[in-house]
Amino acid sequence: MVAHDLRNPIGAVESIAMMMELDEVDEDTQDNINMMKASCVKARSIIDDLLEAAKNENIAVFLTQNTELNQWLNNIVSQWNLQQGNKVNVLFISHTAAVNAHINHEKFHRVIDNLISNAVKFSKDRDRVDIRLAKQTDVVTIEVQDYGMGIPADMLPEIFNRFSKAGRTGLRGEKSTGLGLSIVRQIIEKHNGIITVTSTEGQGSTFRITLPATNPF
């Protein structure tokens, strides 16, 4: 695969940059080295996302486990608050008792991580991000809502497309490969689910996942 083949030249450029840093260099040269390293990191992220998207496409059905989602989501939210040091307060809000769905833990963790990451990326310090869980008849809904900068209306129709212009830089300079939300939709559809988004510029965004509910263990 072409994406695999690209890893070798990127590794070579990274090695050259590291070798250059072994010598004393002036400020301009160091700036150029830093740009080389940053470009390699971004390129590697794009390649990793392309490989994951291709792998997902080639899997007809994910291996899933019947999972109680209250504890599972609460654990992810707790991990997020620990790792980002309360920069943005991520809250888990459950509107249901025990509720189950068949999920692939690794893949669905990627979904929730990506949605929280995006919400944090476009929220100011000390803002909050809400993760809500509910059950309606035979479906489970998971919402990730932020109260940040929101998404321009002209970007919404293509937000789940690969390399869409909605892949913007975050408020703290966080970069995007433009592939994350397309992979999120891909994974959710493999779970027989649906993802939608509503947003008002300047007021925030809500991503809503709907999955088939399952009976408890």
C-alpha positions as CSV (number, residue, x, y, z in Angstrom):
1,M,0.0,0.0,0.0
2,V,1.2,3.5,-0.9
3,A,0.6,4.8,2.7
4,H,2.9,2.1,4.1
5,D,5.6,3.0,1.5
6,L,5.5,6.6,2.6
7,R,6.6,5.8,6.1
8,N,10.2,5.1,5.0
9,P,11.0,8.5,3.4
10,I,9.3,10.3,6.4
11,G,11.5,8.3,8.7
12,A,14.6,9.3,6.7
13,V,13.7,13.0,6.9
14,E,13.2,12.7,10.7
15,S,16.6,11.0,11.0
16,I,18.2,13.8,9.0
17,A,16.6,16.4,11.2
18,M,17.9,14.7,14.3
19,M,21.4,14.5,12.9
20,M,21.4,18.2,12.1
21,E,20.5,18.9,15.7
22,L,23.6,17.2,16.9
23,D,25.6,20.1,15.5
24,E,25.5,23.7,16.7
25,V,23.1,25.6,14.4
26,D,21.9,29.2,14.2
27,E,18.4,30.2,15.1
28,D,17.1,30.2,11.5
29,T,18.4,26.7,10.9
30,Q,16.9,25.5,14.1
31,D,13.5,26.9,13.0
32,N,13.8,25.0,9.8
33,I,14.6,21.8,11.6
34,N,11.6,22.3,13.9
35,M,9.4,22.8,10.8
36,M,10.8,19.6,9.3
37,K,10.0,17.7,12.4
38,A,6.5,19.1,12.7
39,S,5.8,18.3,9.1
40,C,6.9,14.7,9.6
41,V,4.6,14.4,12.7
42,K,1.7,15.7,10.7
43,A,2.5,13.4,7.7
44,R,2.8,10.4,10.0
45,S,-0.6,11.2,11.5
46,I,-2.2,11.4,8.1
47,I,-0.7,8.1,7.1
48,D,-1.8,6.4,10.3
49,D,-5.4,7.7,9.7
50,L,-5.4,6.6,6.0
51,L,-4.2,3.1,7.1
52,E,-6.9,2.9,9.7
53,A,-9.6,4.0,7.3
54,A,-8.5,1.4,4.7
55,K,-8.4,-1.3,7.4
56,N,-11.9,-0.4,8.5
57,E,-13.2,-0.5,5.0
58,N,-11.8,-4.0,4.6
59,I,-13.5,-5.4,7.7
60,A,-17.1,-6.5,7.0
61,V,-18.1,-6.7,10.6
62,F,-16.3,-5.6,13.8
63,L,-15.9,-8.1,16.6
64,T,-18.1,-6.6,19.4
65,Q,-18.9,-7.1,23.1
66,N,-22.2,-6.6,24.8
67,T,-21.1,-3.6,27.0
68,E,-22.8,-1.6,29.8
69,L,-22.1,1.9,28.6
70,N,-22.5,3.9,31.9
71,Q,-19.3,2.6,33.4
72,W,-17.5,2.3,30.1
73,L,-18.1,6.0,29.2
74,N,-17.4,7.2,32.7
75,N,-14.0,5.6,32.6
76,I,-13.1,7.3,29.4
77,V,-14.2,10.7,30.7
78,S,-12.2,10.2,33.9
79,Q,-9.1,9.4,31.8
80,W,-9.6,12.6,29.8
81,N,-9.9,14.8,32.8
82,L,-6.7,13.3,34.2
83,Q,-4.6,13.6,31.1
84,Q,-5.6,17.2,30.1
85,G,-5.3,18.6,33.6
86,N,-8.8,20.2,33.9
87,K,-8.0,22.6,31.1
88,V,-11.6,22.0,30.0
89,N,-14.0,20.2,32.3
90,V,-15.4,17.1,30.7
91,L,-18.6,15.9,32.4
92,F,-20.4,12.6,32.1
93,I,-24.2,12.9,32.4
94,S,-26.3,9.7,32.4
95,H,-30.1,9.9,31.9
96,T,-30.5,6.1,32.2
97,A,-29.8,3.2,34.5
98,A,-27.7,0.3,33.1
99,V,-27.9,0.4,29.3
100,N,-26.1,-2.0,26.9
101,A,-24.9,-2.0,23.3
102,H,-22.7,-4.2,21.2
103,I,-19.4,-2.3,20.6
104,N,-15.9,-3.0,19.6
105,H,-14.0,-1.4,22.5
106,E,-10.9,-0.3,20.6
107,K,-12.8,1.2,17.7
108,F,-15.5,2.8,19.7
109,H,-12.9,4.2,22.2
110,R,-11.4,5.9,19.1
111,V,-14.8,7.4,18.3
112,I,-15.4,8.9,21.8
113,D,-11.8,10.1,22.1
114,N,-12.0,11.9,18.7
115,L,-15.3,13.6,19.6
116,I,-14.0,14.7,23.0
117,S,-10.7,15.8,21.5
118,N,-12.5,18.0,19.0
119,A,-14.8,19.4,21.6
120,V,-11.9,20.3,23.9
121,K,-9.9,21.7,20.9
122,F,-12.6,24.3,20.2
123,S,-13.4,25.2,23.8
124,K,-11.8,27.9,25.9
125,D,-10.0,27.1,29.1
126,R,-12.4,26.4,32.0
127,D,-15.3,25.8,29.5
128,R,-17.1,22.4,29.8
129,V,-17.8,19.5,27.5
130,D,-20.9,17.3,28.3
131,I,-21.0,13.6,27.4
132,R,-24.6,12.5,27.7
133,L,-26.0,9.0,27.6
134,A,-29.7,8.1,27.2
135,K,-31.9,5.2,26.1
136,Q,-35.0,5.7,24.0
137,T,-37.1,2.5,23.4
138,D,-34.7,0.2,21.5
139,V,-31.8,2.7,20.8
140,V,-29.0,4.2,22.8
141,T,-28.0,7.8,22.3
142,I,-24.6,9.4,23.1
143,E,-24.1,13.1,22.8
144,V,-20.9,15.1,23.0
145,Q,-21.7,18.8,23.4
146,D,-19.3,21.7,23.7
147,Y,-20.0,25.4,24.2
148,G,-17.1,26.7,22.2
149,M,-16.6,28.4,18.8
150,G,-19.1,26.2,16.8
151,I,-18.9,25.2,13.2
152,P,-19.7,27.6,10.3
153,A,-23.0,26.6,8.6
154,D,-21.3,26.1,5.2
155,M,-18.9,23.5,6.7
156,L,-21.6,21.3,8.2
157,P,-22.7,19.4,5.1
158,E,-19.2,18.1,4.5
159,I,-17.9,17.7,8.1
160,F,-17.8,13.9,7.9
161,N,-16.0,13.9,4.5
162,R,-12.3,13.0,4.2
163,F,-10.0,16.1,4.1
164,S,-13.0,18.4,4.5
165,K,-12.2,22.1,5.2
166,A,-13.9,21.6,8.5
167,G,-10.6,20.1,9.7
168,R,-9.5,23.4,11.4
169,T,-6.8,24.4,13.8
170,G,-7.9,24.4,17.4
171,L,-7.9,27.4,19.8
172,R,-4.5,26.3,21.2
173,G,-2.9,25.6,17.8
174,E,-3.9,21.8,17.7
175,K,-3.6,20.5,14.2
176,S,-6.0,18.2,12.3
177,T,-5.5,15.6,9.6
178,G,-8.9,16.2,8.2
179,L,-9.7,12.4,8.5
180,G,-10.8,12.0,12.1
181,L,-14.5,12.6,11.7
182,S,-14.7,10.5,8.5
183,I,-13.2,7.6,10.5
184,V,-15.7,8.3,13.3
185,R,-18.6,8.0,10.9
186,Q,-17.1,4.9,9.3
187,I,-16.8,3.1,12.7
188,I,-20.3,4.1,13.8
189,E,-21.8,2.8,10.6
190,K,-20.0,-0.5,11.1
191,H,-21.8,-0.7,14.4
192,N,-25.2,-0.1,12.6
193,G,-25.3,3.3,14.1
194,I,-25.8,6.9,12.9
195,I,-24.0,10.1,13.8
196,T,-25.3,13.6,13.3
197,V,-24.2,17.1,14.2
198,T,-25.9,20.4,15.1
199,S,-24.0,23.6,15.6
200,T,-24.4,27.3,16.0
201,E,-21.3,29.4,15.3
202,G,-20.1,31.1,18.5
203,Q,-22.3,28.8,20.7
204,G,-20.9,25.3,20.3
205,S,-21.7,22.0,18.7
206,T,-23.4,18.7,19.5
207,F,-22.5,15.4,18.0
208,R,-25.2,12.7,18.5
209,I,-24.6,9.0,18.1
210,T,-27.5,6.6,17.9
211,L,-26.9,2.8,18.3
212,P,-29.1,-0.2,18.7
213,A,-29.6,-1.1,22.3
214,T,-29.1,-4.7,23.5
215,N,-30.4,-6.6,26.5
216,P,-28.2,-6.7,29.6
217,F,-25.9,-9.7,30.2
